[in-house]
Amino acid sequence: MITILGAGVAGLCVATTLAERGLPVALVDSGPVHGGASWLAGGMIAPWVEGETAAPEVARLGANAADWWAARVPGVARRGSLVVAPDRDRAELDRFAARTSGHRRLEADGIAGLEGDLAGRFASGLFYAGEAHLDPRAALVALADGLRQRGVAIRSQTRLAPEQADIDCRGIAARADLPGLRAVRGEMLLLHCPGVTLTRPIRLLHPRFPVYVVPRGKGIYMIGATMLESDDPGPITLRSAMELMSAAFTLHPGFAEATILETASGLRPAFADNLPRIVRAGGRWHLNGLYRHGFLTAPALAAQLADQFARAEQEAAHAD
């Protein structure tokens, strides 16, 4: 039996990959599946947009992520991503375009053709047609349900025993075992605003941090997310809430009438270079450091880890 610690996006993807290969798997987490940083994610499968700040490796890992998710969970929307900026921040849009690929420039009428509710609000934008998005909460639940249907046990255990596991995907909870792993705090809002109709992730460029609005259907939108070098797991701050709300209002004034369903913060695990790693330490495998790219990179990383795990098992068997 292969024991995996952590039922976030990394652990669920690893467990799914191993189970699909016919291997016996057990998944253990310190809480229910609906918790942790993965539960608060935006769910954007955006390899080209993320290229603005991420290393090329992230785009490579995420190239087939939308296909992987679409084959296993419902509701993957392939409607692309739209990046816009207020006229005063036109230089930010030009800089973003220069640092990314996979886009085409849109003028005001092109933006209105994609998102009617943004008609007349932005003079230009960038459209990344090949990108997708999903509801991360629905996706996590669907992966967990799929595992249970395969007979995989998912146990909740308040006290985890890492030394008894084969694979560790605990995110920031594993930092004592992974030197250099740090927390990057992210804060988000969940709004209900049926008066605004958007059908794809919209990224509003901001001089200090990127703000994105992701539709979840039925008038619900996720607004995120801050990136703070902090390991404070406490509630969202007033400053962050005001900035996120202000950005939503800048995107569309209809958000002023939104109902706030949820505010939350989470700690993303990251290494110094913000790239994920697969390492073997303390007698077990670790998949960690997914930073803000969990849903984008986890499927490919899970396959890599499964390959390395299998090779190591074969070498150990031959050595015996």
C-alpha positions as CSV (number, residue, x, y, z in Angstrom):
1,M,0.0,0.0,0.0
2,I,1.3,3.4,-1.0
3,T,0.5,6.0,1.7
4,I,0.2,9.6,0.6
5,L,0.0,12.5,3.1
6,G,-2.0,15.6,2.1
7,A,-5.4,15.7,0.2
8,G,-4.8,19.0,-1.5
9,V,-4.5,19.3,-5.2
10,A,-1.0,17.7,-5.2
11,G,-1.9,14.7,-3.1
12,L,-5.2,14.1,-5.0
13,C,-3.4,14.3,-8.3
14,V,-0.7,11.9,-7.2
15,A,-3.2,9.5,-5.7
16,T,-5.3,9.6,-8.9
17,T,-2.3,9.0,-11.1
18,L,-1.1,6.0,-9.1
19,A,-4.5,4.5,-8.8
20,E,-5.1,4.8,-12.5
21,R,-1.8,2.8,-12.9
22,G,-3.4,0.1,-10.9
23,L,-1.4,0.7,-7.7
24,P,-2.8,0.4,-4.2
25,V,-3.1,3.8,-2.6
26,A,-4.2,5.3,0.7
27,L,-4.6,9.1,1.2
28,V,-4.3,10.7,4.7
29,D,-5.0,14.3,5.6
30,S,-5.2,16.2,8.8
31,G,-8.6,17.6,7.8
32,P,-11.4,17.2,5.2
33,V,-10.7,17.6,1.5
34,H,-12.5,21.0,1.6
35,G,-9.6,22.9,3.3
36,G,-6.2,24.2,2.8
37,A,-4.7,26.5,0.1
38,S,-6.1,24.4,-2.7
39,W,-9.6,25.0,-1.6
40,L,-9.0,28.8,-2.0
41,A,-7.4,28.6,-5.4
42,G,-8.6,30.5,-8.5
43,G,-8.7,27.4,-10.6
44,M,-7.2,29.1,-13.7
45,I,-5.4,26.8,-16.2
46,A,-3.4,29.7,-17.6
47,P,0.1,28.7,-18.7
48,W,0.6,31.7,-21.0
49,V,-0.7,34.3,-18.6
50,E,1.4,33.0,-15.8
51,G,4.4,33.3,-18.0
52,E,4.4,37.0,-17.1
53,T,6.2,36.2,-13.8
54,A,6.7,32.4,-13.9
55,A,9.7,30.5,-15.3
56,P,9.2,28.7,-18.7
57,E,9.1,25.4,-16.8
58,V,5.7,26.3,-15.4
59,A,4.2,26.7,-18.8
60,R,5.8,23.4,-19.9
61,L,4.3,21.6,-17.0
62,G,0.9,23.1,-17.5
63,A,0.7,22.6,-21.3
64,N,-1.7,19.6,-21.0
65,A,-3.3,20.4,-17.7
66,A,-6.7,21.4,-19.2
67,D,-6.9,18.0,-21.0
68,W,-6.0,16.1,-17.8
69,W,-8.7,17.9,-15.7
70,A,-11.3,17.7,-18.4
71,A,-10.9,13.9,-18.5
72,R,-11.5,13.6,-14.8
73,V,-13.7,16.3,-13.4
74,P,-16.8,18.2,-14.7
75,G,-17.0,21.8,-15.6
76,V,-13.7,22.6,-17.2
77,A,-14.4,25.8,-19.3
78,R,-12.1,26.4,-22.3
79,R,-13.0,30.0,-22.9
80,G,-9.5,31.6,-22.6
81,S,-8.3,34.3,-20.4
82,L,-8.7,38.1,-20.8
83,V,-6.2,40.6,-19.5
84,V,-7.2,44.3,-19.3
85,A,-5.9,47.5,-17.7
86,P,-7.4,51.0,-17.1
87,D,-6.3,53.5,-19.7
88,R,-3.9,55.1,-17.1
89,D,-2.1,51.7,-16.8
90,R,-1.7,51.1,-20.6
91,A,2.0,50.8,-20.1
92,E,1.3,47.8,-17.8
93,L,-0.6,46.1,-20.5
94,D,2.2,46.7,-23.0
95,R,4.7,45.3,-20.5
96,F,2.5,42.2,-19.9
97,A,2.2,41.6,-23.6
98,A,6.0,41.8,-24.1
99,R,6.6,39.2,-21.3
100,T,4.0,36.6,-22.5
101,S,3.0,34.7,-25.6
102,G,-0.1,32.9,-26.8
103,H,-2.2,36.1,-27.0
104,R,-3.7,38.5,-29.4
105,R,-4.3,42.2,-28.9
106,L,-8.0,43.3,-28.7
107,E,-9.4,46.8,-29.0
108,A,-12.6,48.0,-27.3
109,D,-14.9,46.3,-29.8
110,G,-13.1,43.0,-29.5
111,I,-13.3,43.1,-25.7
112,A,-17.1,43.8,-26.0
113,G,-17.4,40.9,-28.4
114,L,-16.0,38.5,-25.7
115,E,-17.5,40.0,-22.6
116,G,-20.5,42.3,-23.3
117,D,-20.5,43.6,-19.7
118,L,-17.1,45.1,-20.3
119,A,-18.3,47.1,-23.4
120,G,-16.8,50.6,-23.3
121,R,-14.8,50.0,-20.2
122,F,-11.4,49.2,-21.6
123,A,-9.7,50.5,-24.7
124,S,-7.5,47.5,-25.2
125,G,-6.7,44.1,-23.8
126,L,-5.0,40.7,-24.4
127,F,-6.9,37.5,-25.1
128,Y,-5.2,34.1,-24.4
129,A,-7.6,31.9,-26.3
130,G,-5.9,28.6,-25.4
131,E,-6.5,28.8,-21.6
132,A,-9.2,27.3,-19.4
133,H,-10.6,27.5,-15.9
134,L,-12.4,25.3,-13.4
135,D,-14.0,25.5,-10.0
136,P,-11.3,24.1,-7.8
137,R,-13.6,23.1,-5.0
138,A,-15.8,21.0,-7.4
139,A,-12.6,19.6,-8.9
140,L,-11.1,18.5,-5.6
141,V,-14.4,16.9,-4.5
142,A,-14.6,15.1,-7.9
143,L,-11.1,13.7,-7.6
144,A,-11.8,12.5,-4.1
145,D,-15.0,10.9,-5.2
146,G,-13.2,9.2,-8.1
147,L,-10.6,7.8,-5.8
148,R,-13.3,6.4,-3.5
149,Q,-15.0,4.7,-6.4
150,R,-11.7,3.0,-7.1
151,G,-11.6,1.7,-3.6
152,V,-9.0,4.2,-2.3
153,A,-9.3,5.1,1.4
154,I,-9.2,8.8,2.3
155,R,-8.7,9.1,6.0
156,S,-8.8,12.2,8.2
157,Q,-6.1,12.1,10.9
158,T,-5.5,15.0,13.3
159,R,-1.9,13.9,13.9
160,L,0.0,12.8,10.9
161,A,3.0,10.5,11.1
162,P,5.2,11.6,8.1
163,E,7.8,8.9,8.7
164,Q,5.2,6.2,8.0
165,A,4.2,7.7,4.6
166,D,5.7,6.9,1.2
167,I,4.8,10.3,-0.4
168,D,4.4,13.6,1.3
169,C,2.2,16.3,-0.3
170,R,1.4,18.3,2.8
171,G,2.3,21.7,1.4
172,I,3.4,24.3,3.9
173,A,2.8,21.8,6.7
174,A,5.9,19.9,5.5
175,R,8.4,22.9,5.8
176,A,10.1,21.4,8.9
177,D,11.2,18.5,6.6
178,L,12.1,20.6,3.5
179,P,14.7,23.4,4.0
180,G,13.9,26.5,2.1
181,L,10.2,26.0,1.8
182,R,8.4,29.2,2.7
183,A,4.8,30.5,2.9
184,V,3.3,33.0,0.5
185,R,0.0,34.3,1.9
186,G,-2.9,34.7,-0.5
187,E,-6.2,36.3,0.3
188,M,-9.5,36.1,-1.6
189,L,-13.1,37.1,-1.8
190,L,-16.1,35.1,-3.0
191,L,-18.9,37.3,-4.2
192,H,-22.4,36.8,-5.4
193,C,-23.2,39.4,-8.1
194,P,-25.9,38.2,-10.5
195,G,-26.0,41.7,-12.0
196,V,-22.6,41.2,-13.6
197,T,-22.1,38.6,-16.4
198,L,-18.6,37.4,-17.1
199,T,-17.8,34.1,-18.7
200,R,-14.0,33.7,-18.4
201,P,-11.2,34.7,-16.0
202,I,-10.4,38.4,-16.3
203,R,-7.1,39.7,-15.0
204,L,-7.0,43.4,-14.2
205,L,-3.4,44.7,-14.2
206,H,-2.4,46.5,-11.0
207,P,0.9,48.3,-10.3
208,R,1.4,46.3,-7.1
209,F,-0.2,42.9,-7.6
210,P,-2.3,41.1,-10.3
211,V,-6.0,40.9,-9.5
212,Y,-8.2,38.3,-11.2
213,V,-11.9,37.7,-11.3
214,V,-13.0,34.1,-12.0
215,P,-16.6,33.2,-12.7
216,R,-17.9,30.2,-10.8
217,G,-21.4,30.2,-12.3
218,K,-24.8,31.3,-11.0
219,G,-23.5,34.8,-10.4
220,I,-20.7,33.8,-8.1
221,Y,-17.2,35.2,-8.6
222,M,-13.9,34.6,-6.9
223,I,-11.7,37.7,-6.6
224,G,-8.0,37.1,-5.8
225,A,-5.4,37.2,-4.8
226,T,-2.7,38.8,-2.7
227,M,0.9,37.5,-2.7
228,L,2.4,38.4,0.7
229,E,5.6,37.1,2.1
230,S,4.0,36.0,5.4
231,D,3.3,32.9,7.3
232,D,0.3,34.4,9.1
233,P,-2.7,32.1,8.6
234,G,-5.1,34.6,10.1
235,P,-8.2,36.1,8.5
236,I,-8.0,38.5,5.5
237,T,-6.8,42.0,6.4
238,L,-8.9,45.2,5.9
239,R,-6.3,46.6,3.5
240,S,-6.3,43.5,1.3
241,A,-10.1,43.3,1.3
242,M,-10.4,47.0,0.3
243,E,-7.8,46.5,-2.5
244,L,-9.6,43.4,-3.9
245,M,-13.0,45.1,-3.7
246,S,-11.6,48.3,-5.3
247,A,-10.2,46.2,-8.2
248,A,-13.5,44.4,-8.7
249,F,-15.3,47.8,-8.8
250,T,-12.7,49.1,-11.3
251,L,-13.4,46.1,-13.5
252,H,-17.2,46.6,-13.4
253,P,-19.1,49.0,-11.1
254,G,-21.9,46.4,-10.8
255,F,-19.7,44.6,-8.3
256,A,-20.6,47.4,-5.8
257,E,-24.0,45.6,-5.4
258,A,-22.3,42.2,-4.8
259,T,-23.0,40.1,-1.7
260,I,-19.8,39.0,0.1
261,L,-20.2,35.2,0.6
262,E,-16.7,34.5,1.9
263,T,-13.4,36.0,2.7
264,A,-10.4,33.8,3.4
265,S,-6.7,33.5,3.4
266,G,-4.3,30.6,2.8
267,L,-0.6,29.8,2.8
268,R,0.9,28.7,-0.5
269,P,4.1,26.6,-0.3
270,A,7.0,27.9,-2.3
271,F,10.7,27.6,-2.7
272,A,13.1,30.5,-3.3
273,D,12.7,30.2,-7.1
274,N,8.9,29.7,-6.9
275,L,9.3,26.4,-8.8
276,P,7.9,23.1,-7.6
277,R,10.2,20.2,-6.6
278,I,10.1,16.5,-6.4
279,V,12.6,15.4,-3.8
280,R,13.4,12.3,-1.7
281,A,14.2,13.2,1.9
282,G,13.6,11.6,5.3
283,G,12.9,8.2,3.7
284,R,10.0,9.4,1.6
285,W,9.1,11.3,-1.6
286,H,8.0,14.9,-1.5
287,L,6.0,16.9,-4.0
288,N,5.9,20.5,-2.8
289,G,6.4,24.2,-3.6
290,L,3.6,24.5,-6.2
291,Y,3.3,28.2,-5.2
292,R,0.3,29.7,-7.1
293,H,0.4,27.1,-9.9
294,G,-1.1,24.1,-8.2
295,F,-4.0,23.3,-10.6
296,L,-1.8,24.1,-13.5
297,T,1.3,22.0,-12.7
298,A,0.0,19.2,-10.4
299,P,-1.1,16.8,-13.1
300,A,2.3,16.7,-14.8
301,L,4.2,16.7,-11.6
302,A,2.1,13.7,-10.4
303,A,3.0,11.8,-13.5
304,Q,6.7,12.6,-13.0
305,L,6.6,11.5,-9.3
306,A,4.8,8.3,-10.2
307,D,7.5,7.5,-12.8
308,Q,10.3,8.2,-10.3
309,F,8.6,6.2,-7.6
310,A,8.2,3.2,-9.9
311,R,11.8,3.4,-11.0
312,A,13.0,3.5,-7.4
313,E,10.8,0.5,-6.4
314,Q,12.2,-1.5,-9.4
315,E,15.8,-0.6,-8.4
316,A,15.2,-1.6,-4.8
317,A,13.6,-4.9,-5.9
318,H,16.6,-5.7,-8.2
319,A,19.0,-4.8,-5.4
320,D,17.3,-7.4,-3.2
